[in-house]
Amino acid sequence: MATPSRPIPFLFRPIRGGRLVKHALLIAFGLVMIYPLLWMISSSLKPEDLIFREPGLWPSQVTLENYTAGWTALKHSFGYYLWNSAVVTGLSVVANLVACSLAAYAFARLEFPLKKLWFTLMLGGIMLPYHVTIVPQYIMFSKLDLINTIWPLLMPKVLATDAFFIFLMVQFIRTLPTELDEAAEIDGAGYWRIFSRVVMPLCLPALATTAIFTFIWTWNDFLSQLLYLNNPDNFTVPVALRTFLDASSDSSWGPMFAMSIIALGPIFGFFLAGQKYLIRGISTTGLK
């Protein structure tokens, strides 16, 4: 009686030529994409006079002086600007989750006059460049005396102006069976209870996707924060990093690279924490 053949371990399986070339190209492309980050990390550990004299990734001298100097180089410590960014970003995430989920539930489940027209106009907002609306928005917030406050950064989130996230949630909610809503209605649940107790718990992947992208986009947003925050006491991380560069005098490249590495920490942490929900939300949204 012949004994069954044992499976070959993964490490010893033969790799076909096509797969080998494909993996080699992917690795090479990944190294090209990650090279700027590796160079910035290397530059943050070099003395400032060697950053551009030694363009290689391996520094001949290693120092942490850029980190200590950059942390205290500005009017406030860099932790102060990290806190400002955390407040703006955290409030933006919460506002986007609440406002966009309410709008998405209305478009996906409720019936109201001119629903298709409003949905079409909402989708049109995705194609409208931000630079088209920035001037009238600035004039409006200036007349409301809201310049140099966080309200111009939060108001669009509270009013659910991010049409992309509304569309994302609408597509996800449409994949949920309507029988769940009907069963809740039989039990006496209203629209608000169905929304909070039935629909939203099932929309966790879409909510996580919205939260992650809102966090990354708001944390890295430079133009809006530079436009509306003029007081150094209100600066966020992107605007604070800009102050390390001065066109009329020497720029502090080393401290700027060091603080840029620190500023990337929350983004990586937030992304890794919600990575599985992000992949699930992207892979399931719009498939049905």
Disulfide bonds with the S-S distance in Angstrom:
none
